[in-house]
């Protein structure tokens, strides 16, 4: 007998507001309020890293994520906290003010990069200039005889588990819980939905999947909806055929369709892309962008484990490139008409 509490538990990527212990030896803080006091932010982050230092046998990575004002941002840049900046994104296009989304992180010394930040920054900056517009990519996928779905049926849980279990660490029950949550979400007002799923199928066989989770964080005057696009996985024998990019494009359209009447405005859809498997290429194809690498490398160092088939030691975690879907890309590729056209193609 599964309790309602157990039915809600999934392998979460976004986490919750406040402090939490996360997979792979992480202590993680999603800011519970807008950060406008530079000294308070510094003291809180130093307290967080002190906990990690005190419990080194359990904690190898300490992270703060939240929205800060200009004064806090400048304070971080002016002292040794700058070396802890992994992600910096001005969010004026989403919030209408001068706030910044920041990730501050400190790893244990042995939890170091696989390759240098400079090498990664150089590699990820070289993306294809010509890309297929998302709607056109989705239509061409359908023309190849594939279909899209936004749900997991009971008899498909094992297929999803085969793709996510060993790769990302999901348990079978967590996937069944996600199936249930998706069902509950379909009964909610679209603006209240907090989890999404997209799969490409060939008849009854799932070929490519992705999901997204929502976390609302405090802004200076309200809330910003962060929506993480995550768990991108294609069956090995179908990799390299554009299916993952099409999957992520449909997922973006689903999310944006549900947010059309949201009082918080458009969401900040982002992805943390595994550098070692170059999933940033998928992000680029779906029109995600890496923020300017001026004040931060936009790379999460040795964040989590992904069994991606790369020739690396199993003990090595992965480094991730932060990408987001800019408002300009939404207007150009995911406007209401295009989004509706894509969503109508999902069965």
N, C-alpha and C positions, 0 to 999 in steps of 0.2 A: 504494500500500500504506500503510494507516494504522497507525501504531504504537500500542501500548496506552497510551502516554503522551499521544499526540495525541487519542486517543479520549476521554480524561477531561476535556479542556479545554472549558469552557463560559464564557459571559459572566457571570462571578460577581458577585453583588451583595454577598454577605457578606464575601468575601475570606477570608484565612487568619489564623491566629495570628501575632503578630509584626509586623514592619515590612514594608510592601509599597508599591510605586508602583501607583497605581490610575488608571483612566481619568479624563480631564478634569482633568489636572494636580493630582492629589491624592497626598499622602504620608499613609499610613494606618497606625495602630498598633492592632491588637486585642491587648489586654493578655495576656501569656503567663503571668502569675500574679496572684493576688489582691493588691490594693494596700492595704497597711496602714501605710505610712510616708509621712506628708504631705510631707516635704522631698524624698524620692526622687521622688514623683509630680510635684512642681513642677519639679524639676531635669530630669527626663526630658521633660516637656512643653516646657520652654523650649529644651532641646536640639533637640527635634523642630521647633519653629517656627524655630529658628536655621538649620536645614538648608533650610527653605523660603525664608527670607530670602536665604540665600547663593545659591540656585538659582532666582531669581524667574522666569527665562525658561522654566523647566520646571515649577515648582511654584507653584500659586496657592491651595492649601488644605491645611492641616496638621491632622490629626485623631487624637485618642486616644479609644479606646472600651474600657471595662473596668469591672470591679466594684471598688468601694472601700469602706472601712469608714467609720464615723461621724467618726473623727478627720480622715481625709483630706477627707471632704465638708465638714466645718466649716472646715478650712484653706482650701479652695477658695473658700468663701463669704466668708471674712474678708480676702481680698486681691484683687489685680487679676485673678487667674485667673477670678473670678466673671464677668467680661465675656466670657469664652471659653466659658462653659457654654451648650451648645445643648440638651442633653437631660439630664434628671435624673429617675430613676425609683427609688423605694424598692422593693426586690424581696423583702421579707420573706415575702410570700405564696407565693413560689416557693422561697426558700432557708431560711426559718425563722429568719433572723437579721436584723441591722440594716444589711445591705449596701445599696449604691446602685449602679445602673447609670448611668454618666455618659458623655456625649460632650463632650469639650473640643475646640474647633476655633478656628483663626485663618485668616482669608482675607486675601489681598492687598487693598489698599484699593479697587482698581478692580473687585473681585469682590463688589459690593454688592447689597443687596436690591432687588427689583423694586418692592415696596411695603413699608411699614414693618411691623415686628413687631407693633406695636400694632393696626394695621389687620387683619393676618392673624389675630391672636389673637381679635379681636372677631368676625370673619367665621366662623371655624371653631367658635366657641363656640355658634353658632346652628344647631343640628341639629334635625331632625324629632323630636318627642317620641314619636310612635307609629310603631313599626316592625313589620314582619312577622317572626315568629320564623323562624330559619334553616330548620328542617325544613319548615315550611309553605311557605316561599319555594321551596325545592327541589322540593317536590311540585307546586306550581303551575306551575313551569317545565316539568316533565314532562307535565303536563296540556295544555300548549300544543303538545305534539308533539315537543319537543326531547329529546335524550339527553345524558348525561354520560359522559366517559371520563377515565381516569387515565394514558393512554399516547399516544404519538405513533407512528403507523404510518409506514413508509417513504414512502408516497405522500402523507402529510400534512405532511412537512417543509417543502415549498414554501409551504403555507398558513400555517404558523407563522412562517416567514421573512417572508411578506408582512405579518404583523401586528407582528413584533418587529424586523425588520431596520432599516428607516428610523426607526422610533419610538424604539427603545432602543439601537440600534447593534450588534445581533447579526449575526454572520457565518453564512452558510448551514451551514458545516461545524460551527460551535458548536451549532447546533440539532440536527444529526444526531448529534453527540456526546451531547447531552442525551437524545435518543431512546435511545441505547445505554445510557447510565447508568441511565435509568429501568428498562430491561430487567434490568440487573444488580441494581438495588435490589429488584426483585420476588423475586429469589432469596435475598435476605438475610433474617435474622431481622428482624421488623418494628421491634424496638427499635434496630437498627443502621442503619436507612435514613437517608439524608442529603439526599435530594432528592425532591420531589413535584411533580406536575403535574395540573391539572384543565382540561378543556375542555368547552364546551357545543357540541353538533353538531346540525345540521338535516340528517338523512340523512348524507351524506359531507362536508358543508361545515362547517368550524369557524367558530363565531360569536364565541366569547368564551373567553379563556384566562388562566391565571395559574399561577405555579409557586412553590415554596418551597425554601429551602436551610437547612441546619443548620450551626451553628458552636457547638461546646462550649467554654465559657470557664471558667477556674478560679474557684471560690468559696473561702470560708475553709476549708471542710471537704470539698470535692469538686468537682463541676462543675455548671454551669447550661447547659442546652441552649437557645441562642438559635435560633429558626427564623424567618427572614425571609420573609414573604409578599410576592411581588414580581411585576413584569412583568404588571400588570393591563392587559388590552387587549381591547376589543370592536370588532368591525367597525363602521365609522362608521355604516352604515345601520341598525344594530341598537342603537345607543347610546340610553340613557335609558329602557330597558325592563326594568331590574332584572336583566339577565343577568349583569352583572359581579358584583353582590352575591351572586347564587346561586352563581356560580363560586367566589368566595372562601369562601362558607359550606361548600361541599363540600370545598374544599382544607383548611379548618380541621378538618373531620371526619376526613379521611384522616390528617392529622398526628396528631391526638389519639388516633385508633384505634391507630396504630402505637406510641404512647407509653404505652399502658395498663400494660405490664409493664416499663417502663424504670426502672432502679434510681436514676436521677437525679431521678425525679419528673416532674411535668408540665413541659413546655417553656414558655419565654416566647416566644409567637408575637407578632411585631411587624410593622409595615409602615411604610415611609417614604413618605408619600402626597404626590404632586405637588399643591402648593397651587394652581398656576395652572389646572389642569384640575379642581380640587376633588374629587380622588379620596378625600379624607377622608369624603365622603358615602357612598361604597361601604364604607369601613371601618366607619363608624357603623352602616350597615345590617347588616353581618356581626357586629356587637357589639364591635368594637374601640373603645378609649377613648383619648382624649388625656390624658396625666398632668396633674396640677395644674400650672398655669402660674405658680407662685410663685417658685421659684428659677431657672427657665429658661423661655424661650418655647416649648420643645419643637419648635423649628423648625430644620432644617438649611439653612443659608444658601448659596444658589448652589452646590448640591452636584454635580449632574450635568446633562447635556443630555437633554431628552426632546422629540422632535418631536411635539407634542401638538395641532398645528393652532391654537394660540392666536395672536392677532395681536401677536406680539412679535418683536424682532430675533432672527435665527437665532443670533447670537453670545451671546445671553442664556441662561445656564443656568437651572435651576429650583430653587425653594425647596420644602422638603418638611416636612410635619407628621409628627411621630413619634406612632404609635398602637400600642397593644398590646391583647392579649386577656386581661382580668383573670380571676382564678380564679373570681370570682363569676359572670361571664358564662359561663365554661366549665360551672359547676355548673348554671346555669339553662337554657342553650341547647345545650350540647354534652356532656351527661352521657353515660355509656357507652351507655344505651339509645337516646338520640337520635342519638348518633354512629354507632352500628351501623345504625340505620334509614337514615341518610343514605348511609353507605358501601355498603349493599346496593343502592342505587339507581344506583350507578356501574357501567357496563358495560365 
